[in-house]
């Protein structure tokens, strides 16, 4: 982080009145864009997760599936949550693009480790969004039918199979993609001095937890947005105090 601050401080000091030069303004704007889109993703993702959680789990009896979708009220909530998921994915893609642009702008004369972490960051971020969309669609498919179709709903066996497919896409594949995104983003951010050491440690520990976890508890899905909020908060502080003391 000291590299970025030193660059901004030197450039700012060369202008009358302490006005921020174009490159420093660009970095400050990217910091805010990455932070705001990251917080937006976390809020939308959390809200969608709460609503989608209303759908019956894998361990409930068939009667619970029948009662849930027959009554219709819970299905409406699941459908609303399903419609929130694309906006959460869009916000994350904004965060991904802004963070990559920020890393490139902040590197300066310092080379990023290699092309491999950058490619892995992009691939894992896009893969996470794909798993999020596909998994959420599978979990909410029967609720969507109940809200917009007049035909009889699928049997509880079909509803359970769709839910299991969605859970597998999210908890097995999506969670691992999120962990890889955290590792690569932390590595690249640390390389250009964007993140202090304690943020890197938290990021690596949280990513390792996601990579090795085997639970299907919904709380595990909150690890990624919580980390995103943490990183966004650090970036907002950086944007507000570009020439302040550099944390370690």
Legacy VTK file of the C-alpha trace (Angstrom):
# vtk DataFile Version 3.0
C-alpha trace
ASCII
DATASET POLYDATA
POINTS 248 float
0.000 0.000 0.000
2.969 2.298 0.615
3.778 2.113 -3.096
0.401 3.530 -4.070
0.495 6.206 -1.369
4.000 7.261 -2.325
3.007 7.594 -5.971
-0.077 9.637 -5.124
1.731 11.812 -2.599
4.574 12.589 -4.996
2.202 13.457 -7.789
-0.023 15.558 -5.579
2.888 17.450 -4.120
3.932 18.527 -7.601
0.726 20.462 -8.232
-0.236 23.829 -6.860
-2.890 23.803 -4.188
-2.470 20.076 -3.578
-4.893 19.174 -6.363
-4.990 15.484 -7.165
-3.461 14.673 -10.580
-5.435 12.694 -13.197
-3.819 9.334 -12.464
-4.384 9.684 -8.728
-8.022 10.668 -9.352
-8.407 7.602 -11.558
-7.054 5.312 -8.842
-9.278 6.971 -6.246
-12.298 6.465 -8.491
-11.441 2.808 -9.030
-11.055 2.344 -5.286
-14.557 3.701 -4.717
-16.058 1.740 -7.606
-14.596 -1.534 -6.375
-15.687 -0.841 -2.805
-19.241 0.287 -3.591
-19.897 -2.568 -6.018
-18.480 -5.033 -3.497
-20.783 -3.786 -0.754
-23.712 -3.817 -3.177
-22.948 -7.433 -4.048
-22.793 -8.427 -0.395
-26.142 -6.785 0.427
-27.948 -8.240 -2.599
-26.392 -11.668 -2.132
-27.348 -11.742 1.547
-30.930 -10.719 0.821
-31.273 -13.307 -1.954
-29.810 -16.012 0.273
-32.282 -15.260 3.075
-35.234 -15.459 0.677
-34.030 -18.568 -1.155
-33.458 -20.219 2.201
-37.254 -20.290 2.590
-37.338 -23.217 0.139
-37.478 -26.677 1.770
-34.117 -28.241 2.519
-32.852 -31.619 1.381
-33.635 -33.391 4.640
-37.327 -32.538 5.011
-40.080 -35.075 4.165
-42.062 -35.022 0.937
-45.067 -33.600 2.770
-43.088 -30.456 3.587
-42.363 -29.901 -0.113
-46.027 -30.437 -1.007
-47.300 -28.093 1.707
-44.748 -25.377 0.943
-45.490 -25.112 -2.754
-49.219 -25.736 -2.380
-49.680 -22.813 0.016
-47.794 -20.480 -2.338
-46.707 -17.799 0.146
-43.208 -19.170 0.647
-42.852 -19.756 -3.077
-43.402 -16.055 -3.717
-40.543 -15.190 -1.345
-38.267 -17.701 -3.083
-39.188 -16.210 -6.463
-38.317 -12.707 -5.216
-34.985 -14.022 -3.979
-34.396 -15.661 -7.350
-34.883 -12.317 -9.090
-32.357 -10.682 -6.746
-29.614 -13.142 -7.680
-28.873 -11.649 -11.149
-28.418 -8.206 -9.616
-26.022 -9.660 -7.041
-24.078 -11.299 -9.882
-23.980 -8.067 -11.872
-22.703 -6.157 -8.838
-19.987 -8.776 -8.354
-18.928 -8.533 -12.000
-18.596 -4.762 -11.530
-16.470 -5.428 -8.454
-14.342 -7.910 -10.394
-13.780 -5.528 -13.303
-13.070 -2.526 -11.058
-10.648 -4.523 -8.908
-8.725 -5.779 -11.938
-8.497 -2.245 -13.325
-7.375 -1.014 -9.900
-4.657 -3.658 -9.676
-3.345 -2.688 -13.115
-3.416 1.029 -12.296
-1.758 0.521 -8.902
1.063 -1.678 -10.145
3.058 1.220 -11.628
6.637 0.164 -12.194
6.127 -2.953 -10.055
5.206 -6.068 -11.994
2.394 -8.284 -10.760
3.570 -11.806 -9.782
2.676 -13.412 -13.151
-0.183 -13.853 -15.586
-1.370 -17.006 -13.820
-2.902 -15.330 -10.719
-4.563 -12.722 -12.925
-6.104 -15.347 -15.186
-7.174 -17.427 -12.194
-8.771 -14.375 -10.599
-10.819 -13.649 -13.713
-11.761 -17.286 -14.318
-12.739 -18.014 -10.722
-14.810 -14.824 -10.477
-16.757 -15.592 -13.639
-17.144 -19.240 -12.608
-18.538 -18.183 -9.221
-21.199 -16.060 -10.913
-22.074 -18.923 -13.278
-22.475 -21.363 -10.368
-24.478 -18.776 -8.430
-26.891 -18.278 -11.331
-27.262 -21.972 -12.161
-27.563 -23.134 -8.560
-30.099 -20.477 -7.628
-32.162 -21.272 -10.725
-32.285 -24.940 -9.746
-33.284 -24.203 -6.132
-35.999 -21.746 -7.170
-37.295 -23.567 -10.248
-40.380 -25.112 -8.605
-41.251 -21.848 -6.823
-41.018 -20.057 -10.162
-43.431 -22.566 -11.688
-45.824 -22.080 -8.797
-45.839 -18.323 -9.304
-46.221 -18.204 -13.087
-47.688 -21.533 -14.243
-51.230 -22.910 -13.932
-50.116 -26.485 -14.629
-49.656 -28.991 -11.784
-46.356 -28.631 -9.966
-43.672 -31.328 -10.182
-43.659 -34.112 -7.612
-41.705 -33.759 -4.347
-39.066 -36.121 -5.783
-38.436 -33.760 -8.688
-38.405 -30.725 -6.388
-35.874 -32.444 -4.118
-33.681 -33.401 -7.076
-33.673 -29.806 -8.329
-32.811 -28.532 -4.847
-29.971 -31.068 -4.566
-28.621 -29.927 -7.937
-28.718 -26.301 -6.830
-27.051 -27.086 -3.512
-24.294 -29.000 -5.283
-23.609 -26.164 -7.718
-23.478 -23.579 -4.933
-21.860 -25.424 -2.029
-19.477 -27.721 -3.916
-18.455 -25.693 -6.967
-19.442 -22.072 -6.263
-17.834 -22.010 -2.813
-14.530 -23.330 -4.201
-14.560 -20.757 -6.994
-15.143 -18.042 -4.386
-12.199 -19.343 -2.347
-9.910 -19.246 -5.379
-11.041 -15.694 -6.155
-10.190 -14.656 -2.593
-6.721 -16.217 -2.804
-5.814 -14.659 -6.140
-7.244 -11.232 -5.310
-5.412 -11.202 -1.971
-2.155 -12.253 -3.642
-2.401 -9.603 -6.351
-3.549 -6.885 -3.961
-0.739 -7.606 -1.579
1.803 -7.602 -4.431
0.972 -3.990 -5.356
0.650 -2.851 -1.741
-3.129 -2.487 -1.908
-3.962 -4.582 1.181
-2.313 -4.463 4.598
-0.867 -7.664 6.002
-3.757 -8.423 8.347
-6.265 -8.284 5.484
-4.121 -10.742 3.533
-3.980 -13.132 6.501
-7.759 -12.981 6.976
-8.291 -13.492 3.248
-6.052 -16.552 3.053
-7.593 -18.148 6.147
-11.150 -17.550 4.951
-10.300 -18.877 1.477
-8.714 -22.009 2.925
-11.864 -22.591 4.980
-14.024 -22.386 1.854
-11.756 -24.725 -0.106
-11.746 -27.524 2.485
-15.245 -27.144 3.939
-17.746 -29.931 3.267
-20.811 -28.506 5.017
-24.049 -27.548 3.279
-24.999 -25.068 5.996
-26.071 -21.733 4.452
-23.769 -19.829 6.816
-20.761 -20.897 4.743
-22.114 -18.861 1.831
-21.793 -15.729 3.974
-18.011 -16.031 4.303
-17.425 -14.657 0.822
-19.671 -11.553 1.058
-18.312 -10.791 4.548
-14.773 -10.864 3.141
-15.940 -8.649 0.275
-17.309 -6.091 2.751
-14.025 -6.180 4.687
-11.976 -5.552 1.547
-14.411 -2.853 0.408
-14.055 -1.065 3.723
-10.269 -1.049 3.370
-10.565 0.322 -0.167
-12.965 3.060 0.952
-10.480 4.144 3.609
-7.765 4.185 0.966
-9.947 6.310 -1.320
-10.744 8.791 1.445
-7.158 9.181 2.687
-4.895 8.577 -0.299
-1.906 10.262 1.308
-2.325 9.050 4.874
0.046 6.728 6.722
0.357 3.265 5.159
-0.783 0.322 7.286
1.387 -2.796 7.356
LINES 1 249
248 0 1 2 3 4 5 6 7 8 9 10 11 12 13 14 15 16 17 18 19 20 21 22 23 24 25 26 27 28 29 30 31 32 33 34 35 36 37 38 39 40 41 42 43 44 45 46 47 48 49 50 51 52 53 54 55 56 57 58 59 60 61 62 63 64 65 66 67 68 69 70 71 72 73 74 75 76 77 78 79 80 81 82 83 84 85 86 87 88 89 90 91 92 93 94 95 96 97 98 99 100 101 102 103 104 105 106 107 108 109 110 111 112 113 114 115 116 117 118 119 120 121 122 123 124 125 126 127 128 129 130 131 132 133 134 135 136 137 138 139 140 141 142 143 144 145 146 147 148 149 150 151 152 153 154 155 156 157 158 159 160 161 162 163 164 165 166 167 168 169 170 171 172 173 174 175 176 177 178 179 180 181 182 183 184 185 186 187 188 189 190 191 192 193 194 195 196 197 198 199 200 201 202 203 204 205 206 207 208 209 210 211 212 213 214 215 216 217 218 219 220 221 222 223 224 225 226 227 228 229 230 231 232 233 234 235 236 237 238 239 240 241 242 243 244 245 246 247
